[in-house]
Amino acid sequence: MKERFSTNRAPQSGAESAPAEPSGPRDQNRRRQVPPENTSAEAFYYVKQMTNHTPMVVVLDNGDQLRGHIEWYDRNCIKVNRVGTPNLLVYKHAIKYMYKQEEETPAG
């Protein structure tokens, strides 16, 4: 039984050094496109939580938890509006993760 080989395959022996496909100037300058920096998913999430005044828990890199609702955001930070304590402006790079306070599981 004969084996079938793809015509696109590079030669395995060192004798043949010709490329499998001709490469034109277009192929040399072709690069993978960089994904967009802004997909609007983050903005959609923040706007939804802000309009609903959803109580959130923001966990920082050092383990501290901030409780309140998101009042404002921009590319680098969010403003957490808290009850009975001062409001905070938190850099996004200091946030480990965040979740809705209603999703908290009771300790026990």
Secondary structure, 3 states (H helix, E strand, C coil): CCCCCCCCCCCCCCCCCCCCCCCCHHHHHCCCCCCCCCCCHHHHHHHHHHHHCCCEEEEECCCCEEEEEEEEECCCEEEEECCCCCCEEEEHHHEEEEEEHHHCCCCC
